[in-house]
Amino acid sequence: MKHFGNAVKFVYFFTCFWMFFSNVSFAYIDPSAVTYVVQAVAAVFIALGAILTVFRHKIAKLFKKGKKDEQPEEKIELKDIEETEED
């Protein structure tokens, strides 16, 4: 019931805000202008995702620095791939 009350308050506030602060304008928004806005928003999200990924890896590396791996990673070299193709 509490969520319903919050939803009603939101709808009431949104309606009042829309009624009091809206004005009529006769303007044309060019589709290419909207495309630029969409590209800018997408670029911001992609950049934020890249930044978060870099910092997440750096933080994870700090926590793993003190611990020694029990099993070292197995590296695949080019000669291993060539040997399997010849078999």
N, CA, C and O atoms as CSV, one atom per row, in Angstrom:
chain,resi,resn,atom,element,x,y,z
A,1,MET,N,N,0.831,-1.188,0.000
A,1,MET,CA,C,0.000,0.000,0.000
A,1,MET,C,C,0.877,1.254,0.000
A,1,MET,O,O,0.498,2.289,-0.547
A,2,LYS,N,N,2.060,1.144,0.624
A,2,LYS,CA,C,2.959,2.286,0.681
A,2,LYS,C,C,3.451,2.661,-0.718
A,2,LYS,O,O,3.583,3.843,-1.038
A,3,HIS,N,N,3.718,1.655,-1.544
A,3,HIS,CA,C,4.177,1.918,-2.906
A,3,HIS,C,C,3.095,2.610,-3.731
A,3,HIS,O,O,3.392,3.458,-4.572
A,4,PHE,N,N,1.844,2.244,-3.485
A,4,PHE,CA,C,0.739,2.878,-4.198
A,4,PHE,C,C,0.666,4.356,-3.853
A,4,PHE,O,O,0.429,5.190,-4.727
A,5,GLY,N,N,0.868,4.686,-2.578
A,5,GLY,CA,C,0.853,6.087,-2.147
A,5,GLY,C,C,1.976,6.875,-2.794
A,5,GLY,O,O,1.789,8.026,-3.189
A,6,ASN,N,N,3.153,6.249,-2.904
A,6,ASN,CA,C,4.276,6.918,-3.568
A,6,ASN,C,C,3.985,7.137,-5.046
A,6,ASN,O,O,4.341,8.177,-5.601
A,7,ALA,N,N,3.344,6.171,-5.681
A,7,ALA,CA,C,3.006,6.307,-7.097
A,7,ALA,C,C,1.999,7.437,-7.301
A,7,ALA,O,O,2.115,8.205,-8.256
A,8,VAL,N,N,1.025,7.542,-6.421
A,8,VAL,CA,C,0.019,8.606,-6.532
A,8,VAL,C,C,0.679,9.970,-6.344
A,8,VAL,O,O,0.364,10.919,-7.063
A,9,LYS,N,N,1.593,10.071,-5.382
A,9,LYS,CA,C,2.304,11.333,-5.164
A,9,LYS,C,C,3.124,11.716,-6.389
A,9,LYS,O,O,3.161,12.882,-6.780
A,10,PHE,N,N,3.774,10.738,-6.985
A,10,PHE,CA,C,4.581,11.008,-8.172
A,10,PHE,C,C,3.721,11.495,-9.326
A,10,PHE,O,O,4.070,12.466,-9.998
A,11,VAL,N,N,2.604,10.828,-9.559
A,11,VAL,CA,C,1.713,11.228,-10.653
A,11,VAL,C,C,1.166,12.626,-10.396
A,11,VAL,O,O,1.086,13.436,-11.319
A,12,TYR,N,N,0.792,12.916,-9.162
A,12,TYR,CA,C,0.277,14.244,-8.816
A,12,TYR,C,C,1.345,15.312,-9.051
A,12,TYR,O,O,1.059,16.340,-9.665
A,13,PHE,N,N,2.559,15.088,-8.575
A,13,PHE,CA,C,3.642,16.047,-8.755
A,13,PHE,C,C,3.953,16.238,-10.235
A,13,PHE,O,O,4.109,17.369,-10.695
A,14,PHE,N,N,4.044,15.143,-10.979
A,14,PHE,CA,C,4.349,15.222,-12.402
A,14,PHE,C,C,3.276,15.998,-13.155
A,14,PHE,O,O,3.593,16.812,-14.022
A,15,THR,N,N,2.026,15.755,-12.834
A,15,THR,CA,C,0.922,16.452,-13.498
A,15,THR,C,C,0.954,17.945,-13.185
A,15,THR,O,O,0.798,18.768,-14.087
A,16,CYS,N,N,1.151,18.303,-11.927
A,16,CYS,CA,C,1.219,19.721,-11.556
A,16,CYS,C,C,2.415,20.394,-12.208
A,16,CYS,O,O,2.302,21.511,-12.713
A,17,PHE,N,N,3.551,19.726,-12.199
A,17,PHE,CA,C,4.750,20.282,-12.828
A,17,PHE,C,C,4.529,20.503,-14.308
A,17,PHE,O,O,4.908,21.540,-14.852
A,18,TRP,N,N,3.923,19.544,-14.949
A,18,TRP,CA,C,3.670,19.629,-16.392
A,18,TRP,C,C,2.692,20.766,-16.710
A,18,TRP,O,O,2.881,21.501,-17.679
A,19,MET,N,N,1.650,20.904,-15.889
A,19,MET,CA,C,0.645,21.926,-16.154
A,19,MET,C,C,1.179,23.340,-15.924
A,19,MET,O,O,0.865,24.246,-16.696
A,20,PHE,N,N,1.973,23.542,-14.883
A,20,PHE,CA,C,2.421,24.876,-14.528
A,20,PHE,C,C,3.654,25.332,-15.303
A,20,PHE,O,O,3.837,26.531,-15.516
A,21,PHE,N,N,4.492,24.406,-15.722
A,21,PHE,CA,C,5.748,24.797,-16.343
A,21,PHE,C,C,5.846,24.464,-17.826
A,21,PHE,O,O,6.924,24.576,-18.409
A,22,SER,N,N,4.769,24.067,-18.431
A,22,SER,CA,C,4.814,23.789,-19.864
A,22,SER,C,C,4.326,25.010,-20.633
A,22,SER,O,O,3.482,25.771,-20.160
A,23,ASN,N,N,4.872,25.172,-21.815
A,23,ASN,CA,C,4.408,26.254,-22.680
A,23,ASN,C,C,4.336,25.703,-24.099
A,23,ASN,O,O,4.993,24.721,-24.443
A,24,VAL,N,N,3.538,26.348,-24.889
A,24,VAL,CA,C,3.336,25.904,-26.248
A,24,VAL,C,C,4.411,26.535,-27.121
A,24,VAL,O,O,4.643,27.743,-27.066
A,25,SER,N,N,5.057,25.710,-27.918
A,25,SER,CA,C,6.025,26.253,-28.869
A,25,SER,C,C,5.825,25.535,-30.194
A,25,SER,O,O,5.595,24.327,-30.248
A,26,PHE,N,N,5.919,26.302,-31.232
A,26,PHE,CA,C,5.786,25.753,-32.569
A,26,PHE,C,C,7.188,25.659,-33.161
A,26,PHE,O,O,7.663,26.574,-33.834
A,27,ALA,N,N,7.838,24.527,-32.892
A,27,ALA,CA,C,9.226,24.357,-33.324
A,27,ALA,C,C,9.362,23.024,-34.035
A,27,ALA,O,O,8.592,22.087,-33.821
A,28,TYR,N,N,10.354,22.978,-34.870
A,28,TYR,CA,C,10.643,21.763,-35.622
A,28,TYR,C,C,11.999,21.234,-35.173
A,28,TYR,O,O,12.995,21.956,-35.194
A,29,ILE,N,N,12.028,19.974,-34.770
A,29,ILE,CA,C,13.281,19.340,-34.385
A,29,ILE,C,C,13.710,18.459,-35.548
A,29,ILE,O,O,13.029,17.496,-35.899
A,30,ASP,N,N,14.824,18.795,-36.126
A,30,ASP,CA,C,15.344,18.063,-37.268
A,30,ASP,C,C,15.797,16.672,-36.819
A,30,ASP,O,O,16.428,16.545,-35.770
A,31,PRO,N,N,15.489,15.631,-37.592
A,31,PRO,CA,C,15.910,14.287,-37.199
A,31,PRO,C,C,17.416,14.137,-37.042
A,31,PRO,O,O,17.873,13.341,-36.221
A,32,SER,N,N,18.187,14.882,-37.810
A,32,SER,CA,C,19.639,14.769,-37.668
A,32,SER,C,C,20.102,15.334,-36.329
A,32,SER,O,O,21.098,14.866,-35.777
A,33,ALA,N,N,19.399,16.327,-35.800
A,33,ALA,CA,C,19.751,16.869,-34.488
A,33,ALA,C,C,19.497,15.833,-33.403
A,33,ALA,O,O,20.283,15.706,-32.464
A,34,VAL,N,N,18.419,15.105,-33.529
A,34,VAL,CA,C,18.117,14.053,-32.564
A,34,VAL,C,C,19.162,12.941,-32.650
A,34,VAL,O,O,19.534,12.356,-31.633
A,35,THR,N,N,19.630,12.654,-33.847
A,35,THR,CA,C,20.656,11.636,-34.018
A,35,THR,C,C,21.935,12.032,-33.297
A,35,THR,O,O,22.587,11.188,-32.682
A,36,TYR,N,N,22.300,13.305,-33.366
A,36,TYR,CA,C,23.489,13.770,-32.651
A,36,TYR,C,C,23.320,13.613,-31.144
A,36,TYR,O,O,24.261,13.231,-30.448
A,37,VAL,N,N,22.148,13.900,-30.650
A,37,VAL,CA,C,21.891,13.753,-29.213
A,37,VAL,C,C,21.990,12.285,-28.812
A,37,VAL,O,O,22.593,11.966,-27.786
A,38,VAL,N,N,21.414,11.398,-29.596
A,38,VAL,CA,C,21.474,9.964,-29.298
A,38,VAL,C,C,22.924,9.477,-29.323
A,38,VAL,O,O,23.323,8.687,-28.467
A,39,GLN,N,N,23.706,9.934,-30.284
A,39,GLN,CA,C,25.113,9.550,-30.361
A,39,GLN,C,C,25.887,10.055,-29.159
A,39,GLN,O,O,26.736,9.340,-28.629
A,40,ALA,N,N,25.613,11.257,-28.725
A,40,ALA,CA,C,26.316,11.814,-27.566
A,40,ALA,C,C,25.980,11.034,-26.299
A,40,ALA,O,O,26.865,10.732,-25.498
A,41,VAL,N,N,24.717,10.712,-26.122
A,41,VAL,CA,C,24.311,9.939,-24.942
A,41,VAL,C,C,24.937,8.546,-24.976
A,41,VAL,O,O,25.417,8.062,-23.950
A,42,ALA,N,N,24.940,7.903,-26.131
A,42,ALA,CA,C,25.552,6.584,-26.260
A,42,ALA,C,C,27.044,6.654,-25.974
A,42,ALA,O,O,27.588,5.765,-25.318
A,43,ALA,N,N,27.713,7.693,-26.453
A,43,ALA,CA,C,29.146,7.842,-26.206
A,43,ALA,C,C,29.443,7.998,-24.724
A,43,ALA,O,O,30.427,7.449,-24.228
A,44,VAL,N,N,28.615,8.731,-24.021
A,44,VAL,CA,C,28.818,8.909,-22.578
A,44,VAL,C,C,28.670,7.574,-21.863
A,44,VAL,O,O,29.488,7.243,-21.004
A,45,PHE,N,N,27.639,6.802,-22.203
A,45,PHE,CA,C,27.448,5.509,-21.544
A,45,PHE,C,C,28.585,4.542,-21.861
A,45,PHE,O,O,29.028,3.808,-20.977
A,46,ILE,N,N,29.057,4.529,-23.086
A,46,ILE,CA,C,30.156,3.636,-23.458
A,46,ILE,C,C,31.432,4.043,-22.730
A,46,ILE,O,O,32.169,3.182,-22.249
A,47,ALA,N,N,31.698,5.333,-22.643
A,47,ALA,CA,C,32.889,5.804,-21.940
A,47,ALA,C,C,32.820,5.471,-20.451
A,47,ALA,O,O,33.813,5.042,-19.862
A,48,LEU,N,N,31.663,5.667,-19.851
A,48,LEU,CA,C,31.511,5.317,-18.430
A,48,LEU,C,C,31.699,3.825,-18.203
A,48,LEU,O,O,32.306,3.417,-17.212
A,49,GLY,N,N,31.186,3.017,-19.106
A,49,GLY,CA,C,31.374,1.570,-18.984
A,49,GLY,C,C,32.837,1.182,-19.095
A,49,GLY,O,O,33.306,0.314,-18.359
A,50,ALA,N,N,33.560,1.813,-20.003
A,50,ALA,CA,C,34.988,1.516,-20.148
A,50,ALA,C,C,35.765,1.940,-18.910
A,50,ALA,O,O,36.646,1.217,-18.446
A,51,ILE,N,N,35.440,3.108,-18.378
A,51,ILE,CA,C,36.128,3.592,-17.182
A,51,ILE,C,C,35.860,2.674,-16.001
A,51,ILE,O,O,36.781,2.328,-15.261
A,52,LEU,N,N,34.609,2.277,-15.820
A,52,LEU,CA,C,34.273,1.379,-14.711
A,52,LEU,C,C,34.970,0.031,-14.850
A,52,LEU,O,O,35.401,-0.548,-13.852
A,53,THR,N,N,35.083,-0.468,-16.065
A,53,THR,CA,C,35.754,-1.743,-16.286
A,53,THR,C,C,37.234,-1.648,-15.953
A,53,THR,O,O,37.787,-2.550,-15.323
A,54,VAL,N,N,37.878,-0.573,-16.367
A,54,VAL,CA,C,39.307,-0.402,-16.079
A,54,VAL,C,C,39.534,-0.334,-14.575
A,54,VAL,O,O,40.423,-1.008,-14.056
A,55,PHE,N,N,38.749,0.464,-13.870
A,55,PHE,CA,C,38.936,0.572,-12.429
A,55,PHE,C,C,38.570,-0.712,-11.708
A,55,PHE,O,O,39.183,-1.046,-10.694
A,56,ARG,N,N,37.590,-1.433,-12.211
A,56,ARG,CA,C,37.225,-2.709,-11.591
A,56,ARG,C,C,38.377,-3.693,-11.698
A,56,ARG,O,O,38.666,-4.416,-10.745
A,57,HIS,N,N,39.039,-3.729,-12.852
A,57,HIS,CA,C,40.181,-4.625,-13.023
A,57,HIS,C,C,41.360,-4.201,-12.151
A,57,HIS,O,O,42.063,-5.056,-11.612
A,58,LYS,N,N,41.586,-2.903,-12.005
A,58,LYS,CA,C,42.674,-2.428,-11.156
A,58,LYS,C,C,42.419,-2.768,-9.699
A,58,LYS,O,O,43.337,-3.171,-8.984
A,59,ILE,N,N,41.186,-2.608,-9.254
A,59,ILE,CA,C,40.848,-2.933,-7.864
A,59,ILE,C,C,40.960,-4.429,-7.631
A,59,ILE,O,O,41.460,-4.856,-6.590
A,60,ALA,N,N,40.505,-5.227,-8.580
A,60,ALA,CA,C,40.612,-6.677,-8.437
A,60,ALA,C,C,42.073,-7.110,-8.408
A,60,ALA,O,O,42.430,-8.039,-7.683
A,61,LYS,N,N,42.912,-6.451,-9.185
A,61,LYS,CA,C,44.333,-6.790,-9.197
A,61,LYS,C,C,44.976,-6.485,-7.844
A,61,LYS,O,O,45.857,-7.221,-7.400
A,62,LEU,N,N,44.539,-5.400,-7.182
A,62,LEU,CA,C,45.076,-5.081,-5.860
A,62,LEU,C,C,44.746,-6.163,-4.846
A,62,LEU,O,O,45.581,-6.510,-4.011
A,63,PHE,N,N,43.535,-6.698,-4.916
A,63,PHE,CA,C,43.148,-7.734,-3.970
A,63,PHE,C,C,43.836,-9.062,-4.272
A,63,PHE,O,O,44.119,-9.833,-3.356
A,64,LYS,N,N,44.105,-9.333,-5.539
A,64,LYS,CA,C,44.768,-10.575,-5.922
A,64,LYS,C,C,46.274,-10.505,-5.740
A,64,LYS,O,O,46.941,-11.540,-5.759
A,65,LYS,N,N,46.819,-9.323,-5.566
A,65,LYS,CA,C,48.262,-9.132,-5.480
A,65,LYS,C,C,48.855,-9.885,-4.291
A,65,LYS,O,O,49.930,-10.472,-4.408
A,66,GLY,N,N,48.175,-9.875,-3.160
A,66,GLY,CA,C,48.682,-10.531,-1.961
A,66,GLY,C,C,48.543,-12.037,-1.991
A,66,GLY,O,O,49.281,-12.736,-1.297
A,67,LYS,N,N,47.621,-12.547,-2.771
A,67,LYS,CA,C,47.374,-13.982,-2.839
A,67,LYS,C,C,48.180,-14.589,-3.970
A,67,LYS,O,O,48.321,-14.000,-5.042
A,68,LYS,N,N,48.712,-15.788,-3.712
A,68,LYS,CA,C,49.428,-16.500,-4.765
A,68,LYS,C,C,48.479,-17.500,-5.402
A,68,LYS,O,O,47.722,-18.186,-4.715
A,69,ASP,N,N,48.530,-17.572,-6.697
A,69,ASP,CA,C,47.688,-18.527,-7.407
A,69,ASP,C,C,48.218,-19.937,-7.183
A,69,ASP,O,O,49.421,-20.181,-7.272
A,70,GLU,N,N,47.315,-20.852,-6.895
A,70,GLU,CA,C,47.718,-22.243,-6.707
A,70,GLU,C,C,48.028,-22.902,-8.037
A,70,GLU,O,O,48.942,-23.721,-8.131
A,71,GLN,N,N,47.271,-22.549,-9.065
A,71,GLN,CA,C,47.484,-23.123,-10.379
A,71,GLN,C,C,47.804,-21.993,-11.359
A,71,GLN,O,O,46.969,-21.124,-11.608
A,72,PRO,N,N,49.017,-22.011,-11.912
A,72,PRO,CA,C,49.329,-20.970,-12.894
A,72,PRO,C,C,48.525,-21.176,-14.165
A,72,PRO,O,O,48.146,-22.296,-14.507
A,73,GLU,N,N,48.275,-20.081,-14.851
A,73,GLU,CA,C,47.521,-20.169,-16.098
A,73,GLU,C,C,48.335,-20.883,-17.163
A,73,GLU,O,O,49.545,-20.689,-17.277
A,74,GLU,N,N,47.658,-21.703,-17.932
A,74,GLU,CA,C,48.317,-22.399,-19.021
A,74,GLU,C,C,48.257,-21.510,-20.250
A,74,GLU,O,O,47.186,-21.091,-20.690
A,75,LYS,N,N,49.437,-21.232,-20.793
A,75,LYS,CA,C,49.497,-20.354,-21.958
A,75,LYS,C,C,49.580,-21.199,-23.219
A,75,LYS,O,O,50.333,-22.170,-23.282
A,76,ILE,N,N,48.811,-20.826,-24.204
A,76,ILE,CA,C,48.820,-21.525,-25.494
A,76,ILE,C,C,49.714,-20.741,-26.439
A,76,ILE,O,O,49.524,-19.544,-26.653
A,77,GLU,N,N,50.682,-21.433,-26.993
A,77,GLU,CA,C,51.596,-20.784,-27.926
A,77,GLU,C,C,51.285,-21.242,-29.337
A,77,GLU,O,O,50.550,-22.208,-29.541
A,78,LEU,N,N,51.841,-20.550,-30.295
A,78,LEU,CA,C,51.584,-20.827,-31.697
A,78,LEU,C,C,52.076,-22.220,-32.087
A,78,LEU,O,O,51.434,-22.901,-32.887
A,79,LYS,N,N,53.198,-22.642,-31.535
A,79,LYS,CA,C,53.722,-23.966,-31.886
A,79,LYS,C,C,52.790,-25.082,-31.412
A,79,LYS,O,O,52.723,-26.134,-32.047
A,80,ASP,N,N,52.069,-24.872,-30.307
A,80,ASP,CA,C,51.110,-25.861,-29.837
A,80,ASP,C,C,49.955,-25.992,-30.807
A,80,ASP,O,O,49.459,-27.096,-31.034
A,81,ILE,N,N,49.520,-24.888,-31.381
A,81,ILE,CA,C,48.416,-24.914,-32.333
A,81,ILE,C,C,48.846,-25.604,-33.625
A,81,ILE,O,O,48.076,-26.368,-34.206
A,82,GLU,N,N,50.074,-25.337,-34.077
A,82,GLU,CA,C,50.561,-25.953,-35.300
A,82,GLU,C,C,50.714,-27.463,-35.154
A,82,GLU,O,O,50.463,-28.205,-36.104
A,83,GLU,N,N,51.125,-27.927,-33.966
A,83,GLU,CA,C,51.292,-29.369,-33.734
A,83,GLU,C,C,49.949,-30.083,-33.781
A,83,GLU,O,O,49.861,-31.196,-34.299
A,84,THR,N,N,48.914,-29.466,-33.253
A,84,THR,CA,C,47.614,-30.122,-33.260
A,84,THR,C,C,47.017,-30.165,-34.665
A,84,THR,O,O,46.268,-31.090,-34.979
A,85,GLU,N,N,47.328,-29.197,-35.511
A,85,GLU,CA,C,46.814,-29.199,-36.863
A,85,GLU,C,C,47.505,-30.263,-37.716
A,85,GLU,O,O,46.900,-30.800,-38.644
A,86,GLU,N,N,48.763,-30.571,-37.409
A,86,GLU,CA,C,49.498,-31.559,-38.185
A,86,GLU,C,C,49.057,-32.984,-37.846
A,86,GLU,O,O,49.193,-33.885,-38.673
A,87,ASP,N,N,48.534,-33.194,-36.646
A,87,ASP,CA,C,48.138,-34.552,-36.203
A,87,ASP,C,C,46.975,-35.082,-36.951
A,87,ASP,O,O,46.532,-36.201,-36.692
